[in-house]
Amino acid sequence: MWPPPVGSSDFRGRLRAVNLRAVGITTDEVRRIAALARLRITDQEAESLAGDLERIVQYIDQLAEVELPDEADSLTYFDQDVHREDRRGECLPKEDVLRNAPETDGEYFVVPQIVDKDDS
């Protein structure tokens, strides 16, 4: 089952795997993640984010140390079906939708290219 129930041994095992991470989050890692997300960040922001992310990882490490009773393995928040049937509803007229777009080619939205051909 995914995600594993919060108290399950699989969940605790995944948290313990994070605990094995001895190296902190570096500003280089933050810059790499920012580049993948196509975010521009300053050196000061990279340092601040590295500290924030490191504190998050440390908190997750603390959670991995919490011992839960075996009954917790059976606890889950997914006991009820929360899905609904897909039903087609009324659609807005295409002309009304396109009227609010900053740029169209008459029939479609025009959006800026964000992925370079050499990124694929």
N, C-alpha and C positions, 0 to 999 in steps of 0.2 A: 504494500500500500504506500502510495506517495501522496503527501509527505508522510513520513513515519509518525505515529502518534508521539506526542511530546514526551511521555515518560518511557517509551520503549527502549529496549537495549540498542536497537539500530540508531535511534536518535542520539542516545548517549554516546555511542561509538563514533558517530560523525562529529559530535562536539569534542570528544577526546582527540580526534585526528587534528582538529584545529589547535588543540593545546600543544601538540608536538612542534608547532611553528616557533622556533627559538629566535628567529631574526625579526626585527621590527619592520614596520612599514616605512620605506624610504621615500624621499622626495622624488627620486627617479621613478619609482613604481607609480607614484601619484601622477607624475607627468605622463607616463606611458598610458595609464588608464584614461587620463584627460584627453590625450591624443586619440585614443580609440573611440572616445565619446564625442570627438570633434569639439572639445571645449578648450578655450584659451584661458590659461591661468597664469598668474604672476608667480615669481619665486616665493614671495611672501605667502600667497594663497596655497602653494604646494606644501610649504612647511606647516602651515596651519592645518591643512587637510590631512597631512601625514600624521600629525599628533592626534587629530580626531579619530582617524581610522585605527590607529594603534590602541586608543582607549576602548574603542568598540571591540577589537579583537581580544583585549584583556578581559573585558566584561564577559564575552562569550567563553573564554577560558574559565572564568569563575563559575559560569553556569554548568560547565562540564564536570565540575567537582561535586556538584550537588548529588547526594545519594537519594534515590527515590525508592519507595517500596515496590515490591514485585507487582502489586495490584495496579500500579501505574501503567504497566504494559497494556492493560486492557482499556485504558482510558482513551477516548478519541472524541474529537469535536465533529466528526464526519458521520455521525450515526443517522442523520436524516438527509433525505434527498432535497437538495436546494436548487436543483435544476428546474427549468420551466420548458414547456414545449415552445419551439420556435414557430412563430406565426407571422405571416406576411401582413403588414399593416398598410395604412395609406402612405403613399409616397408624395413628397412635394414635387410640383412640376419642375422639370429640369431648368426651365428658363428662370424661375424664381430663385433656385439655388445658385445658378451661375451669375445672376445679377449682383450678388454680394461678393463675388470673388474679385480679388485684386487684378487678376489677369486670366483670360481664357483664350482658347483658340476658336471660340464659337460653340464648341460642343463639349470640351473638357477643361478642367482646371489646368493652368500652366504653373508649374512649381520649379524652383531652382534645382539644378542637379547637385546632389550632395555626395554621390559616390563616384570616385574616379574609376575609369575602366581598368586601370592597373591595380585597383584594390581588391578585385574579385579573385 
